[in-house]
């Protein structure tokens, strides 16, 4: 029988996504697996975002917005991952 536990704080207090932005969030998560890996995670390549736009029929201003939003999400993601890895290294 499942226990009724409270939702974690980060889920309870998650920000609302403005209507229409789900396209960019979905694209970011789709493209996350395309980032280069080497000594660490690299940014999602511009060419990968462009190919995603072409394959999904995203054109014009919406294509520009796709590049912008995916890049902003990617920058925030990489900043978060870097801080997390520094914190883990500091606690070792």
SVG drawing of the C-alpha trace seen along z (x, -y; Angstrom):
<svg xmlns="http://www.w3.org/2000/svg" viewBox="-2 -36 41 38">
<polyline fill="none" stroke="black" stroke-width="0.4" points="0.0,0.0 1.4,-3.4 2.2,-5.8 1.0,-9.4 4.2,-11.4 4.3,-15.1 5.7,-16.3 9.3,-17.5 9.7,-21.3 11.2,-21.7 8.1,-20.1 5.6,-22.0 7.3,-25.3 8.1,-24.7 7.7,-27.8 4.8,-27.9 5.8,-27.7 4.2,-30.4 1.9,-29.2 3.8,-28.4 7.2,-27.8 6.7,-24.1 8.0,-23.8 11.4,-25.1 11.5,-23.1 10.7,-19.9 13.3,-20.7 15.9,-21.3 15.3,-17.9 15.2,-16.2 18.6,-17.9 20.2,-17.3 21.5,-13.9 23.3,-15.5 25.7,-17.5 29.4,-16.7 31.1,-14.9 34.8,-15.1 36.4,-16.4 32.9,-17.5 29.5,-18.3 29.7,-20.8 26.9,-23.0 24.4,-21.7 25.8,-22.6 24.1,-25.3 24.0,-22.9 22.0,-20.4 19.4,-23.0 19.2,-24.1 18.8,-20.5 16.0,-20.0 14.3,-23.1 14.5,-21.8 13.2,-18.4 10.3,-19.8 9.3,-22.5 10.2,-25.3 10.8,-28.5 11.2,-32.2 10.9,-34.0 10.0,-30.8 13.3,-29.2 15.2,-32.3 13.3,-31.8 14.1,-28.1 17.8,-28.9 17.5,-31.6 15.5,-29.6 17.5,-26.4 20.7,-28.3 19.4,-30.0 18.2,-26.8 21.5,-25.1 23.6,-27.8 21.5,-27.6 21.8,-23.8 25.6,-23.8 26.0,-26.4 24.0,-24.3 25.9,-21.1 29.3,-22.9 28.2,-24.2 27.0,-20.7 30.3,-19.1 32.3,-21.8 30.2,-21.2 30.7,-17.4 34.5,-17.9 34.6,-20.2 32.9,-17.7 35.2,-14.9"/>
</svg>
